[in-house]
Amino acid sequence: ELLTLQRQVQLHSGQDAARYALDRVIAKSPVTRMFLAQVRELIKNDRVTVLLQGETGTGKQYMARVLHYNSARAARPCIEVDCPSIPRDLFESELFGHEKGSFTGATGRKCGLIEMAEGGTVLFDEIGDLPLVLQAKLLRVIEERSLRRVGGMTTVPVDVRFMAATNRNLREAVAKGEFREDLYYRLSTFVIYLPALRSRLEDVPDLANFFLRRFARELHLSP
C-alpha cells in the first residue's frame, strides 16, 4: 500500500522551478494567450482556489505547476494527489494525517499531505472521482483553512493553495448527485479551461519544433 501511495502522490521541489517558467509556455494562438492572461492574474493572488478543466492531455498538471512556481509559494512544496488511485481506506489518513493509536498500525503521529505542503500548493488531480464522504471533509478544510488529524482532538491551521483538476463536467456531476454542489462552488472560485490542441492550431509549429529539439538532445542527435 505504501508503494502504491508513493506512485500516486508527486512532490515537486524548488529544483523544478526552471522547467515551469511562464516564458516557456508556447502561446501564439488567441485561445492560449487568453488563458495565460488568467494565469498571470492568479499568480498575483496565491490564496485563490483554482479549478483547472480540460480534456485529457491538455496540460492541467503542467499549468498547475506553472501557477505554483511563478508565485510567491515557489520555494515551498507542490504536492499532487491522484484522487482515483489512492486506496479509499487510506485517503483520509494520507491527506490529513493521524495521531498515535488512532487505528491499527498507527504507531506514532503522522503529518498528512496537506500539512506537508505548508506554505505551498496541493493539487487534487481528477477531483471528480473523489468519494462524496471525502468531499465533505475536504470542503471543511478549504473553508476553515485548518484540519484535524485522524484521531485528533485539536485543529491544525494550514496555509496552502488548493487547486483541483478534472476532465469531467462537474456541473453535470452535481446535477446527478455525484459531486457536492458546495465543494464545486468553493473549488470554482476561479476556473481555467485548458483548450485542446485542435483549437490552438497556431501553436502546432512551435510545439513540433520544441519536441524535435528536445528529443534530438535526449538522443544526442543534431537538431
N, C-alpha and C positions, 0 to 999 in steps of 0.2 A: 504494500500500500504506500509506503514512504517513497519507493522508487516511482510509483505512478504519480504522486504529487510533485516530485521533482521534475518530472517530464512536463506536467501540465501548468506549472507556475514558473513564469520567467521573471527574473530580477535583473534589471538593467542598471549599470553603474554609470558614473560620470565619464568613464573612459569611452562610452559610446556616443558622447555628445556630438563629436565632429561629423558623424555619419548622418545626423539629422538636422544639420544646419538648414535654416529656411531657404537660403540661396541655392541649395542643392535640389530643391523641388522643381521639376520641369513643368513650366506653366506658361505656355503660349496661347492655349485656347481660352476663349472668353469664360467658359464654364469653370475651368481650373483657376483662372485668376479671381473669379468671384469667390470660390470657397477659400482661397488663400487669403483674401481680404478678411474673411470671417476669422480665420486662424490668427491673423495678426492682432485682431481685436481681443481675442481670447487670451493671447499671450500676455497682454497687459493686465488682465484680471484673472489671476490664477486660483481663485476660490470658486469660480462659477462651475457648476456641474455641467458636463458636456455629454451629449448623445451623438455618436457617430453612426450614421446609417448609410448603407450601400450594399450592392450585390457582393457576393463572394469574389475576392480578388481585386477589389477596388482600392485597397491600401488603408483600411481602417486602423489597423495596428500601427502602421508606419506613421500615419498622421497623428495618432495619439502620442507617439514618441516625439514627433516634431513639436507638438504643443508643450510637452514636458521639457525638452532640452533647450527650448528657446525662451523659457520662462524663468522666473526667479527661483523655481524649485529644481533647477537643473542639477545641482550638486547633490541632491537627495535621491533616494531610490525611486525607480519607476517599476512597479510590480504589476504584471499582467496575470489575470486569473482566467483560465479557460473553464467557464461555467459548466458546459456539458460533460466534462471529462473527470472532474474531481468526484470521488465517491460521496454520495449524499450523507452517509453517516459520519463522515469526517469533515464535511464542508464547514459547519459552524465552528468547530474547534480550530480549523486552519485559518478561517477568516478572523475570528475574534479572540483566539487563544483560550487557554483553560487554566484552572487552578489545580494544585496538587490534590489528588483524591477525588476529583470531580467525576471520574469514570474509571473503569478498569484499565490499567495501563498508564494512567496519568500520575506518574511518579514525581512530578515537580511542576512548578509554574511554567507556562509557555506563552510567549507573546505570539499573537496571530499576525497574519499578513498585513492587516491594516495598521497595526502598531509598528510593524517593521518598516512601513512606508512613511513613517512620521516625517513631516516636512516635505514629502514628495507626492507621488501620484499612484493611485490604484485604478487600473483599467479592468473592468469586468467584460471580458470578451464573450460574445453571444449571450448577452444578458437575458434574452428572451427564453432561454432554456432553464433559467433558474426556477426551482420549485416555489410555489406560492408561499409556503411556510417560511422559506428563507428570504423571499422578497420582503415580507413584513419586517423581519429583523434587520435587513439591510436598510430599509426605509427609515427605521428608527435611528440608526447610526448616522445616516446622511442628514436627517433633520436636526438631531441633537449634537452632532459633532462629538460624540462620545460613545463608548461601547462598554459592555460588561462581558468579561471573560466567562466561558462556560464554568459554572460552579462558583462564580464570584459574587460578592455582595456589594461591591462598590463599582462606580463607573470610572472609566479612564478617558480623559479628554484626548482627542486626536486632531491633528492639523494635517489633513491630506486633501488633495484634489481628487474628486471622484469622476471617473469617466466610464462610459459604457459604450459598447459597440454591438451592432446586430445587423443581420441581413434580413430579419423578419419585419413585417409591418406591425409595429407594436400597437397601433390604434386598433387594428383588426383583432389582435390578441386580447386587448382589453375588452372589446365587444363580445368576444367568445368566452370571457371569464378565465382566460389562460394567463393573464398578466394583470397585476394590480394597477388600477387607474391612478391611485395616489402616488405610487412609485414612478409610474410613467411620467406624470406631470413634474415630479421632483427631478427626474433624470433629464427631462427635455427642457430645462431652463434655457439651454442653448443647443440647437440641433444643427449638425453639419451633415449635409447629404453629399456623399462622395460619388462623383459621376463614373459611369462605366466608360471604358476606353472608346466604345463606339460613338460616344457623344463628345469626345475630345480628340478628334482625328488630327487636329493641328499639332498635337503633341507627339504623334507617332514617329516622325522622322528623328526628332531629338531623342526619344526613348530608344529607338533602334540603334542610334549611334552610341548612346550611353552603354547599352548592354554589349554591343560589339566590342567597344574598348575595354569594358570590364572583363569579359571572357577572354579577350586576347591577352590581357595582363595575367590572368589566372593560368592560362595555358602556355604562357611565355612565347606568344606569337607576336608578330609585328601588327600594330593596329591598322 
